[in-house]
Amino acid sequence: MLLCLSGQMYYGDECLNRLALISTPVDLFNRLAGVAFSRPALSRATYPFLKAGRNLTLRILGREKIQRRTNDNGTIKR
């Protein structure tokens, strides 16, 4: 998981935490996610389980992970 926000890159649990901090509490799911993942320690503790669940779901559905897009020189495309 990757988030580019104001020129800063956030990966994994940091991305989850930042998304929770900028989300709006418009419905129950957003409120619960905001409360849970606005705490860095909780984001760090739960992210591996969320990632494992995603990987398992992709495997069950027979799909591949999204691949990085790179330029010819090996740098990541934006």
C-alpha positions in Angstrom: 0.0 0.0 0.0 1.4 3.4 -1.0 0.1 6.9 -0.4 1.8 10.0 -1.9 0.5 13.0 0.0 2.0 16.5 -0.3 5.1 15.1 -1.9 5.7 12.6 0.9 5.5 8.8 0.3 3.9 6.6 3.0 4.0 2.8 2.8 2.2 0.0 4.6 1.1 0.8 8.1 2.1 4.4 7.8 -0.1 4.7 4.7 -3.0 3.2 6.7 -2.5 5.6 9.5 -2.4 8.7 7.2 -5.5 7.6 5.3 -7.3 7.3 8.6 -6.1 10.8 9.7 -7.4 12.4 6.5 -10.7 10.5 6.1 -14.0 12.1 7.0 -16.4 10.4 9.5 -19.3 10.4 7.0 -20.5 6.9 7.9 -20.0 4.2 10.5 -17.2 2.4 8.6 -15.1 5.6 8.2 -15.6 6.5 11.9 -14.5 3.0 13.0 -11.5 3.0 10.7 -10.6 6.5 11.8 -10.7 5.6 15.4 -8.8 2.3 14.9 -6.1 3.4 12.5 -5.5 6.9 13.7 -3.3 5.3 16.3 0.1 4.5 14.8 0.7 1.5 17.1 -2.6 -0.1 16.2 -2.0 0.5 12.5 1.4 -1.1 12.8 -0.1 -4.1 14.7 -3.0 -4.8 12.4 -1.4 -4.1 9.0 0.3 -7.5 8.6 -3.0 -9.2 9.2 -4.8 -7.0 6.7 -2.1 -7.6 4.1 -2.3 -11.3 4.7 -6.1 -11.2 4.2 -5.6 -9.3 1.0 -3.1 -11.8 -0.3 -5.3 -14.7 0.6 -8.3 -13.1 -1.1 -6.2 -12.5 -4.3 -5.0 -16.1 -4.2 -8.6 -17.5 -3.8 -9.8 -15.3 -6.6 -6.9 -16.3 -8.8 -5.7 -12.8 -9.3 -2.2 -11.4 -9.2 -0.9 -8.4 -7.2 -0.6 -5.1 -8.9 2.9 -4.8 -10.3 5.1 -1.7 -10.0 5.2 0.4 -13.1 8.8 1.4 -13.9 10.4 3.4 -16.6 13.1 1.9 -18.9 15.8 3.1 -16.5 14.2 1.2 -13.6 12.7 4.2 -11.7 9.1 4.1 -10.6 6.6 5.8 -12.8 4.3 8.4 -11.1 
